[in-house]
Amino acid sequence: MITINEIRNQLASYLAGETPFEPFEDWLITHSWNMHLDSTKKAQELVHEINASIYEYLDGYIDEARLETELRPHVAGYEATIIFANFAPAPPTYQPSSSSQAEERQLAFA
């Protein structure tokens, strides 16, 4: 499984000059090979878009500077999904106001 954040982190490393093109491309190929089996649709679409630019570069239609320009928007924004499983809020508690002696007496007899 490959996630959007993993893809974007590797892409950001390439665009920052921390990872050369070949290792970035190797990582992407290796980690996205069977992603149709277990990765999200959005991750698959992101890899497809990145690969389209990479193929243009490898086929000589664009230079590496243009490749980086085309890839840069893919690291501009992050998306997060938060899932709360088995989340049950605590039951509300009653706290009498400090100025109400009548409420305090009622609670004492409850």
Secondary structure, 3 states (H helix, E strand, C coil): CCCHHHHHHHHHHHHCCCCCHHHHHHHHHHHHCCHHHCCCHHHHHHHHHHHHHHHHHHCCCCCHHHHHHHHHHHHCCCCCCCCCCCCCCCCCCCCCCCCCHHHHHHHHHC
